[in-house]
Amino acid sequence: MISKSANLSGVCMHGLLHAHASPLVSSGLSLSIVGKLLGHTQTSTTQR
């Protein structure tokens, strides 16, 4: 796992994705664009 290799205990991929996506959505970027940046194929996945 990447977080183990980087010696980051308590860090998970989901948390990193959320930390990246939240400010983008808050700044007005569309869910469609944020979803594409995260590799989602459906906007409904990004909405969760």
C-alpha distance matrix in Angstrom:
0.0 3.8 5.6 5.5 6.4 8.8 10.0 10.3 11.0 12.1 10.5 9.2 9.3 12.7 14.1 13.4 15.0 17.8 18.4 18.8 21.0 23.3 25.1 25.6 27.3 29.2 30.6 32.0 29.8 30.2 27.6 28.0 26.9 24.0 22.9 23.1 21.1 18.3 18.8 20.7 23.7 25.7 26.8 26.8 23.0 23.0 25.8 23.8
3.8 0.0 3.8 5.4 5.1 6.1 8.5 8.6 10.5 11.9 9.5 8.9 8.5 12.3 13.0 11.4 13.4 16.4 16.4 16.5 19.1 21.4 22.8 23.3 25.3 27.2 28.2 29.9 27.6 28.4 26.3 26.7 25.1 22.3 21.6 21.7 19.1 16.8 17.7 20.1 23.3 25.4 26.2 26.6 22.9 22.3 25.2 23.7
5.6 3.8 0.0 3.8 5.5 5.1 6.0 5.0 6.8 8.3 6.2 6.8 7.9 11.4 11.2 10.2 13.0 15.3 14.9 15.8 18.6 20.4 21.8 22.8 24.8 26.2 27.4 29.5 27.6 28.6 26.5 27.5 26.0 22.8 22.5 23.1 20.3 17.9 19.4 21.5 24.9 26.5 26.9 27.0 23.4 22.6 25.0 23.2
5.5 5.4 3.8 0.0 3.8 5.4 4.9 5.9 6.8 9.3 8.8 9.6 11.2 14.6 14.5 13.9 16.7 18.9 18.6 19.6 22.4 24.1 25.5 26.7 28.6 29.9 31.2 33.3 31.4 32.4 30.1 31.0 29.6 26.5 26.0 26.5 23.9 21.3 22.6 24.6 27.9 29.6 30.2 30.2 26.4 25.9 28.4 26.3
6.4 5.1 5.5 3.8 0.0 3.8 5.4 7.7 9.8 12.6 11.4 12.2 12.9 16.6 16.7 15.2 17.8 20.5 19.9 20.3 23.3 25.3 26.4 27.2 29.5 30.9 31.8 33.9 31.8 32.9 30.9 31.5 29.8 26.8 26.5 26.5 23.7 21.6 22.7 25.2 28.4 30.4 31.2 31.6 27.8 27.2 29.9 28.3
8.8 6.1 5.1 5.4 3.8 0.0 3.8 5.5 8.7 11.5 10.0 11.6 12.4 16.0 15.3 13.5 16.4 18.9 17.6 18.1 21.4 23.2 23.9 25.0 27.5 28.6 29.3 31.7 29.9 31.3 29.6 30.5 28.5 25.5 25.7 25.7 22.7 20.8 22.5 25.0 28.4 30.3 30.6 31.2 27.6 26.5 29.1 27.6
10.0 8.5 6.0 4.9 5.4 3.8 0.0 3.8 6.1 9.6 9.4 11.8 13.6 16.8 15.7 14.7 18.1 19.9 18.7 19.9 23.1 24.4 25.2 26.8 29.1 29.9 31.0 33.4 31.9 33.4 31.6 32.7 31.0 27.7 27.9 28.4 25.4 23.3 25.1 27.3 30.8 32.4 32.5 32.7 29.1 28.1 30.3 28.5
10.3 8.6 5.0 5.9 7.7 5.5 3.8 0.0 3.8 6.4 5.9 8.8 11.1 13.8 12.3 11.6 15.2 16.6 15.3 16.9 20.0 21.1 22.0 23.8 25.9 26.5 27.8 30.3 29.0 30.5 28.7 30.1 28.5 25.1 25.4 26.3 23.3 21.0 23.2 25.1 28.7 30.0 29.8 29.9 26.4 25.2 27.2 25.3
11.0 10.5 6.8 6.8 9.8 8.7 6.1 3.8 0.0 3.8 5.5 8.5 11.7 13.9 12.4 12.8 16.3 17.2 16.4 18.5 21.3 22.0 23.3 25.4 27.0 27.6 29.3 31.7 30.6 31.8 29.7 31.4 30.2 26.6 26.6 27.9 25.2 22.6 24.7 26.1 29.7 30.7 30.5 30.1 26.6 25.7 27.4 25.1
12.1 11.9 8.3 9.3 12.6 11.5 9.6 6.4 3.8 0.0 3.8 6.6 10.2 11.5 9.7 11.1 14.4 14.7 14.2 16.9 19.2 19.5 21.2 23.4 24.6 25.1 27.2 29.5 28.6 29.6 27.3 29.3 28.4 24.7 24.7 26.4 23.9 21.1 23.4 24.3 27.9 28.5 28.1 27.4 24.0 23.1 24.4 22.0
10.5 9.5 6.2 8.8 11.4 10.0 9.4 5.9 5.5 3.8 0.0 3.8 6.9 8.6 6.9 7.5 10.9 11.7 11.2 13.4 15.9 16.7 18.4 20.2 21.7 22.5 24.3 26.5 25.3 26.4 24.2 25.9 24.9 21.2 21.3 22.8 20.2 17.5 19.8 21.1 24.7 25.5 25.1 24.7 21.3 20.2 21.9 19.8
9.2 8.9 6.8 9.6 12.2 11.6 11.8 8.8 8.5 6.6 3.8 0.0 3.8 5.5 5.4 6.5 8.9 10.1 10.8 12.7 14.5 15.8 18.0 19.4 20.4 21.8 23.8 25.5 24.0 24.6 22.0 23.5 22.8 19.2 18.7 20.3 18.1 15.0 16.9 17.9 21.5 22.2 22.1 21.7 18.1 17.4 19.3 17.0
9.3 8.5 7.9 11.2 12.9 12.4 13.6 11.1 11.7 10.2 6.9 3.8 0.0 3.8 5.4 5.1 6.2 8.6 9.8 10.6 12.2 14.2 16.5 17.2 18.4 20.3 22.0 23.4 21.5 21.8 19.3 20.4 19.5 16.1 15.4 16.7 14.6 11.4 13.2 14.4 18.0 19.1 19.2 19.2 15.5 14.8 17.2 15.4
12.7 12.3 11.4 14.6 16.6 16.0 16.8 13.8 13.9 11.5 8.6 5.5 3.8 0.0 3.8 5.4 5.2 6.1 8.5 9.9 10.5 12.0 14.9 15.7 16.1 18.0 20.2 21.3 19.7 19.7 16.9 18.4 18.1 14.6 13.7 15.8 14.1 10.7 12.8 13.1 16.7 17.0 16.7 16.2 12.7 12.0 13.9 11.8
14.1 13.0 11.2 14.5 16.7 15.3 15.7 12.3 12.4 9.7 6.9 5.4 5.4 3.8 0.0 3.8 5.5 5.1 6.0 8.6 9.9 10.5 13.0 14.6 15.4 16.5 18.8 20.5 19.4 20.0 17.6 19.7 19.1 15.3 15.3 17.5 15.4 12.5 15.3 15.8 19.5 19.6 18.7 18.4 15.2 13.7 15.1 13.3
13.4 11.4 10.2 13.9 15.2 13.5 14.7 11.6 12.8 11.1 7.5 6.5 5.1 5.4 3.8 0.0 3.8 5.4 5.1 6.2 8.6 10.2 11.9 13.1 14.7 16.1 17.7 19.5 18.0 19.1 17.1 18.8 17.4 13.8 14.3 15.8 13.1 10.7 13.7 15.0 18.8 19.5 18.7 19.1 16.0 14.0 16.1 15.0
15.0 13.4 13.0 16.7 17.8 16.4 18.1 15.2 16.3 14.4 10.9 8.9 6.2 5.2 5.5 3.8 0.0 3.8 5.4 5.1 6.1 8.5 10.8 11.1 12.3 14.4 16.0 17.2 15.3 15.9 13.6 15.1 14.0 10.4 10.5 12.3 9.9 7.2 10.4 11.4 15.2 15.8 15.0 15.6 12.5 10.4 12.8 12.1
17.8 16.4 15.3 18.9 20.5 18.9 19.9 16.6 17.2 14.7 11.7 10.1 8.6 6.1 5.1 5.4 3.8 0.0 3.8 5.3 5.1 5.9 8.9 10.0 10.4 11.9 14.2 15.6 14.4 15.0 12.8 15.1 14.5 10.7 11.2 13.9 11.9 9.6 12.9 13.0 16.6 16.3 14.7 14.9 12.3 9.8 11.1 10.3
18.4 16.4 14.9 18.6 19.9 17.6 18.7 15.3 16.4 14.2 11.2 10.8 9.8 8.5 6.0 5.1 5.4 3.8 0.0 3.8 5.7 5.8 7.3 9.3 10.7 11.4 13.2 15.4 14.6 16.1 14.7 17.1 15.8 12.1 13.5 15.7 13.0 11.5 15.1 15.8 19.4 19.4 17.7 18.2 15.8 13.0 14.3 13.8
18.8 16.5 15.8 19.6 20.3 18.1 19.9 16.9 18.5 16.9 13.4 12.7 10.6 9.9 8.6 6.2 5.1 5.3 3.8 0.0 3.8 5.9 6.5 7.1 9.4 10.9 11.8 13.7 12.2 13.9 12.8 14.7 12.8 9.2 11.1 12.7 9.7 8.8 12.6 13.8 17.4 17.8 16.2 17.5 15.2 12.1 14.0 14.4
21.0 19.1 18.6 22.4 23.3 21.4 23.1 20.0 21.3 19.2 15.9 14.5 12.2 10.5 9.9 8.6 6.1 5.1 5.7 3.8 0.0 3.8 5.7 5.2 6.3 8.6 10.1 11.2 9.5 10.6 9.1 11.4 10.1 6.4 8.4 10.7 8.6 7.8 11.5 11.8 15.1 14.9 12.8 14.1 12.3 8.8 10.5 11.4
23.3 21.4 20.4 24.1 25.3 23.2 24.4 21.1 22.0 19.5 16.7 15.8 14.2 12.0 10.5 10.2 8.5 5.9 5.8 5.9 3.8 0.0 3.8 5.4 5.3 6.1 8.6 10.2 9.9 11.2 10.2 13.3 12.5 9.1 11.2 14.0 12.2 11.5 15.1 14.8 17.9 17.1 14.4 15.2 13.9 10.4 10.7 11.5
25.1 22.8 21.8 25.5 26.4 23.9 25.2 22.0 23.3 21.2 18.4 18.0 16.5 14.9 13.0 11.9 10.8 8.9 7.3 6.5 5.7 3.8 0.0 3.8 5.5 4.9 6.0 8.7 8.9 11.5 11.6 14.5 12.9 10.1 13.1 15.2 12.9 13.2 16.9 17.2 20.1 19.6 16.9 18.2 17.1 13.4 13.9 15.1
25.6 23.3 22.8 26.7 27.2 25.0 26.8 23.8 25.4 23.4 20.2 19.4 17.2 15.7 14.6 13.1 11.1 10.0 9.3 7.1 5.2 5.4 3.8 0.0 3.8 5.5 5.2 6.7 5.6 8.3 8.9 11.3 9.3 6.9 10.4 12.1 10.1 11.2 14.6 14.9 17.6 17.2 14.5 16.5 15.7 11.9 12.8 14.8
27.3 25.3 24.8 28.6 29.5 27.5 29.1 25.9 27.0 24.6 21.7 20.4 18.4 16.1 15.4 14.7 12.3 10.4 10.7 9.4 6.3 5.3 5.5 3.8 0.0 3.8 5.4 5.3 5.0 6.4 6.6 9.9 9.2 7.1 9.9 12.5 11.6 12.1 15.2 14.6 16.8 15.7 12.5 14.0 13.9 10.1 10.1 12.5
29.2 27.2 26.2 29.9 30.9 28.6 29.9 26.5 27.6 25.1 22.5 21.8 20.3 18.0 16.5 16.1 14.4 11.9 11.4 10.9 8.6 6.1 4.9 5.5 3.8 0.0 3.8 5.4 7.3 9.4 10.2 13.5 12.8 10.8 13.7 16.2 15.0 15.5 18.8 18.2 20.6 19.3 16.0 17.1 17.1 13.4 12.7 14.7
30.6 28.2 27.4 31.2 31.8 29.3 31.0 27.8 29.3 27.2 24.3 23.8 22.0 20.2 18.8 17.7 16.0 14.2 13.2 11.8 10.1 8.6 6.0 5.2 5.4 3.8 0.0 3.8 5.9 9.1 11.1 13.8 12.3 11.0 14.5 16.2 14.8 16.2 19.4 19.3 21.5 20.6 17.4 19.2 19.3 15.5 15.4 17.8
32.0 29.9 29.5 33.3 33.9 31.7 33.4 30.3 31.7 29.5 26.5 25.5 23.4 21.3 20.5 19.5 17.2 15.6 15.4 13.7 11.2 10.2 8.7 6.7 5.3 5.4 3.8 0.0 3.8 6.2 8.9 11.4 10.4 10.1 13.3 15.0 14.5 16.1 18.8 18.2 19.8 18.6 15.2 17.3 18.0 14.4 14.0 17.0
29.8 27.6 27.6 31.4 31.8 29.9 31.9 29.0 30.6 28.6 25.3 24.0 21.5 19.7 19.4 18.0 15.3 14.4 14.6 12.2 9.5 9.9 8.9 5.6 5.0 7.3 5.9 3.8 0.0 3.8 6.6 8.3 6.7 6.8 10.1 11.4 10.9 12.9 15.4 15.1 16.6 15.9 12.8 15.5 15.8 12.3 12.8 15.9
30.2 28.4 28.6 32.4 32.9 31.3 33.4 30.5 31.8 29.6 26.4 24.6 21.8 19.7 20.0 19.1 15.9 15.0 16.1 13.9 10.6 11.2 11.5 8.3 6.4 9.4 9.1 6.2 3.8 0.0 3.8 5.3 5.4 6.3 8.5 10.1 10.9 12.5 14.3 13.2 14.1 12.9 9.7 12.4 13.4 10.3 10.6 14.1
27.6 26.3 26.5 30.1 30.9 29.6 31.6 28.7 29.7 27.3 24.2 22.0 19.3 16.9 17.6 17.1 13.6 12.8 14.7 12.8 9.1 10.2 11.6 8.9 6.6 10.2 11.1 8.9 6.6 3.8 0.0 3.8 5.5 5.0 5.8 8.5 9.8 10.3 11.9 10.2 11.3 9.7 6.4 8.9 9.7 6.6 7.1 10.6
28.0 26.7 27.5 31.0 31.5 30.5 32.7 30.1 31.4 29.3 25.9 23.5 20.4 18.4 19.7 18.8 15.1 15.1 17.1 14.7 11.4 13.3 14.5 11.3 9.9 13.5 13.8 11.4 8.3 5.3 3.8 0.0 3.8 5.6 5.1 6.3 8.8 10.0 10.5 8.8 9.1 8.0 5.7 9.3 10.1 7.9 9.5 12.8
26.9 25.1 26.0 29.6 29.8 28.5 31.0 28.5 30.2 28.4 24.9 22.8 19.5 18.1 19.1 17.4 14.0 14.5 15.8 12.8 10.1 12.5 12.9 9.3 9.2 12.8 12.3 10.4 6.7 5.4 5.5 3.8 0.0 3.8 5.3 5.1 6.3 8.7 9.8 9.6 10.6 10.7 8.9 12.5 12.4 9.7 11.8 14.8
24.0 22.3 22.8 26.5 26.8 25.5 27.7 25.1 26.6 24.7 21.2 19.2 16.1 14.6 15.3 13.8 10.4 10.7 12.1 9.2 6.4 9.1 10.1 6.9 7.1 10.8 11.0 10.1 6.8 6.3 5.0 5.6 3.8 0.0 3.8 5.4 5.1 6.3 8.7 8.6 10.8 10.8 8.8 11.6 10.8 7.5 9.9 12.4
22.9 21.6 22.5 26.0 26.5 25.7 27.9 25.4 26.6 24.7 21.3 18.7 15.4 13.7 15.3 14.3 10.5 11.2 13.5 11.1 8.4 11.2 13.1 10.4 9.9 13.7 14.5 13.3 10.1 8.5 5.8 5.1 5.3 3.8 0.0 3.8 5.4 5.0 6.1 4.9 7.2 7.3 6.2 9.0 7.7 5.3 8.6 10.8
23.1 21.7 23.1 26.5 26.5 25.7 28.4 26.3 27.9 26.4 22.8 20.3 16.7 15.8 17.5 15.8 12.3 13.9 15.7 12.7 10.7 14.0 15.2 12.1 12.5 16.2 16.2 15.0 11.4 10.1 8.5 6.3 5.1 5.4 3.8 0.0 3.8 5.3 4.9 5.5 6.9 8.6 8.6 11.9 10.7 9.0 12.3 14.4
21.1 19.1 20.3 23.9 23.7 22.7 25.4 23.3 25.2 23.9 20.2 18.1 14.6 14.1 15.4 13.1 9.9 11.9 13.0 9.7 8.6 12.2 12.9 10.1 11.6 15.0 14.8 14.5 10.9 10.9 9.8 8.8 6.3 5.1 5.4 3.8 0.0 3.8 5.5 7.6 10.1 11.8 11.4 14.3 12.5 10.2 13.5 15.2
18.3 16.8 17.9 21.3 21.6 20.8 23.3 21.0 22.6 21.1 17.5 15.0 11.4 10.7 12.5 10.7 7.2 9.6 11.5 8.8 7.8 11.5 13.2 11.2 12.1 15.5 16.2 16.1 12.9 12.5 10.3 10.0 8.7 6.3 5.0 5.3 3.8 0.0 3.8 5.6 9.1 10.7 10.6 12.7 10.0 8.2 11.9 12.7
18.8 17.7 19.4 22.6 22.7 22.5 25.1 23.2 24.7 23.4 19.8 16.9 13.2 12.8 15.3 13.7 10.4 12.9 15.1 12.6 11.5 15.1 16.9 14.6 15.2 18.8 19.4 18.8 15.4 14.3 11.9 10.5 9.8 8.7 6.1 4.9 5.5 3.8 0.0 3.8 6.5 9.2 10.4 12.6 10.1 9.5 13.3 14.1
20.7 20.1 21.5 24.6 25.2 25.0 27.3 25.1 26.1 24.3 21.1 17.9 14.4 13.1 15.8 15.0 11.4 13.0 15.8 13.8 11.8 14.8 17.2 14.9 14.6 18.2 19.3 18.2 15.1 13.2 10.2 8.8 9.6 8.6 4.9 5.5 7.6 5.6 3.8 0.0 3.8 5.6 7.1 8.9 6.6 6.8 10.4 11.3
23.7 23.3 24.9 27.9 28.4 28.4 30.8 28.7 29.7 27.9 24.7 21.5 18.0 16.7 19.5 18.8 15.2 16.6 19.4 17.4 15.1 17.9 20.1 17.6 16.8 20.6 21.5 19.8 16.6 14.1 11.3 9.1 10.6 10.8 7.2 6.9 10.1 9.1 6.5 3.8 0.0 3.8 6.8 8.9 7.8 8.9 11.9 13.2
25.7 25.4 26.5 29.6 30.4 30.3 32.4 30.0 30.7 28.5 25.5 22.2 19.1 17.0 19.6 19.5 15.8 16.3 19.4 17.8 14.9 17.1 19.6 17.2 15.7 19.3 20.6 18.6 15.9 12.9 9.7 8.0 10.7 10.8 7.3 8.6 11.8 10.7 9.2 5.6 3.8 0.0 3.8 5.4 5.6 7.2 9.2 10.8
26.8 26.2 26.9 30.2 31.2 30.6 32.5 29.8 30.5 28.1 25.1 22.1 19.2 16.7 18.7 18.7 15.0 14.7 17.7 16.2 12.8 14.4 16.9 14.5 12.5 16.0 17.4 15.2 12.8 9.7 6.4 5.7 8.9 8.8 6.2 8.6 11.4 10.6 10.4 7.1 6.8 3.8 0.0 3.8 5.3 5.1 6.3 9.0
26.8 26.6 27.0 30.2 31.6 31.2 32.7 29.9 30.1 27.4 24.7 21.7 19.2 16.2 18.4 19.1 15.6 14.9 18.2 17.5 14.1 15.2 18.2 16.5 14.0 17.1 19.2 17.3 15.5 12.4 8.9 9.3 12.5 11.6 9.0 11.9 14.3 12.7 12.6 8.9 8.9 5.4 3.8 0.0 3.8 5.4 5.0 6.7
23.0 22.9 23.4 26.4 27.8 27.6 29.1 26.4 26.6 24.0 21.3 18.1 15.5 12.7 15.2 16.0 12.5 12.3 15.8 15.2 12.3 13.9 17.1 15.7 13.9 17.1 19.3 18.0 15.8 13.4 9.7 10.1 12.4 10.8 7.7 10.7 12.5 10.0 10.1 6.6 7.8 5.6 5.3 3.8 0.0 3.8 5.5 5.6
23.0 22.3 22.6 25.9 27.2 26.5 28.1 25.2 25.7 23.1 20.2 17.4 14.8 12.0 13.7 14.0 10.4 9.8 13.0 12.1 8.8 10.4 13.4 11.9 10.1 13.4 15.5 14.4 12.3 10.3 6.6 7.9 9.7 7.5 5.3 9.0 10.2 8.2 9.5 6.8 8.9 7.2 5.1 5.4 3.8 0.0 3.8 5.4
25.8 25.2 25.0 28.4 29.9 29.1 30.3 27.2 27.4 24.4 21.9 19.3 17.2 13.9 15.1 16.1 12.8 11.1 14.3 14.0 10.5 10.7 13.9 12.8 10.1 12.7 15.4 14.0 12.8 10.6 7.1 9.5 11.8 9.9 8.6 12.3 13.5 11.9 13.3 10.4 11.9 9.2 6.3 5.0 5.5 3.8 0.0 3.8
23.8 23.7 23.2 26.3 28.3 27.6 28.5 25.3 25.1 22.0 19.8 17.0 15.4 11.8 13.3 15.0 12.1 10.3 13.8 14.4 11.4 11.5 15.1 14.8 12.5 14.7 17.8 17.0 15.9 14.1 10.6 12.8 14.8 12.4 10.8 14.4 15.2 12.7 14.1 11.3 13.2 10.8 9.0 6.7 5.6 5.4 3.8 0.0
